[in-house]
């Protein structure tokens, strides 16, 4: 059993063609970039609550914090949510 496929070994020695090493590096960078982007997306979705675990009170609080609604409307809607 070989640890490194013979074609890759020859490419690393410069015997497998002029661009084989370049394509190996490109493949490794591409895989690394995909892993980085996936982990960044997961962290961002957990932080913003896109996982589906945000309740109506949290949404209302965020709207109030952004200034979309004033305090009176916030309290009125919060009372309505808690009464139902």
C-alpha positions as CSV (number, residue, x, y, z in Angstrom):
1,X,0.0,0.0,0.0
2,X,1.4,3.4,-1.0
3,X,1.0,6.4,1.2
4,X,1.4,8.8,-1.8
5,X,0.0,7.8,-5.2
6,X,2.9,7.3,-7.7
7,X,1.5,10.0,-10.0
8,X,1.6,12.6,-7.3
9,X,5.0,11.6,-6.1
10,X,6.4,12.0,-9.7
11,X,4.6,15.3,-9.9
12,X,6.3,16.6,-6.7
13,X,9.7,15.6,-8.1
14,X,8.9,17.5,-11.3
15,X,8.7,14.4,-13.4
16,X,4.9,14.4,-14.0
17,X,4.5,17.4,-16.1
18,X,5.1,21.1,-15.6
19,X,1.7,21.9,-14.1
20,X,1.0,18.9,-11.9
21,X,2.4,20.6,-8.8
22,X,0.5,23.7,-9.6
23,X,-2.8,21.8,-9.8
24,X,-2.1,20.0,-6.5
25,X,-1.5,23.3,-4.7
26,X,-4.6,24.7,-6.3
27,X,-6.7,21.7,-5.1
28,X,-5.4,22.1,-1.6
29,X,-6.1,25.8,-1.5
30,X,-9.5,25.3,-2.9
31,X,-10.4,22.7,-0.3
32,X,-9.0,24.9,2.5
33,X,-11.0,27.9,1.2
34,X,-14.2,25.9,1.2
35,X,-13.7,24.7,4.7
36,X,-13.0,28.3,5.9
37,X,-16.1,29.7,4.1
38,X,-18.3,26.9,5.6
39,X,-17.0,27.5,9.1
40,X,-17.5,31.3,8.8
41,X,-21.0,30.8,7.5
42,X,-21.9,28.5,10.4
43,X,-20.5,31.0,13.0
44,X,-22.3,33.9,11.4
45,X,-25.6,32.0,11.2
46,X,-25.4,31.0,14.9
47,X,-24.6,34.6,15.9
48,X,-27.5,36.1,13.9
49,X,-30.0,33.4,14.9
50,X,-30.8,32.1,11.5
51,X,-30.9,28.6,12.8
52,X,-34.7,29.0,13.5
53,X,-34.5,29.4,17.3
54,X,-35.5,33.1,17.5
55,X,-38.8,33.7,19.1
56,X,-41.2,36.6,18.4
57,X,-40.2,38.5,21.6
58,X,-36.6,38.4,20.4
59,X,-37.6,39.7,17.0
60,X,-39.6,42.5,18.6
61,X,-36.7,43.4,20.9
62,X,-34.4,43.6,17.9
63,X,-36.8,45.9,16.1
64,X,-37.0,48.1,19.1
65,X,-33.2,48.2,19.4
66,X,-32.8,49.2,15.8
67,X,-35.3,52.0,16.2
68,X,-37.9,50.5,13.9
69,X,-40.6,50.9,16.5
70,X,-41.0,53.3,19.5
71,X,-41.3,52.3,23.2
72,X,-45.1,52.5,23.3
73,X,-45.5,50.3,20.3
74,X,-42.9,47.9,21.7
75,X,-44.7,47.6,25.1
76,X,-48.1,47.2,23.4
77,X,-46.9,44.4,21.1
78,X,-45.0,42.7,23.9
79,X,-48.1,42.7,26.0
80,X,-50.1,41.3,23.1
81,X,-47.6,38.5,22.6
82,X,-47.6,37.6,26.3
83,X,-51.4,37.6,26.5
84,X,-51.8,35.1,23.7
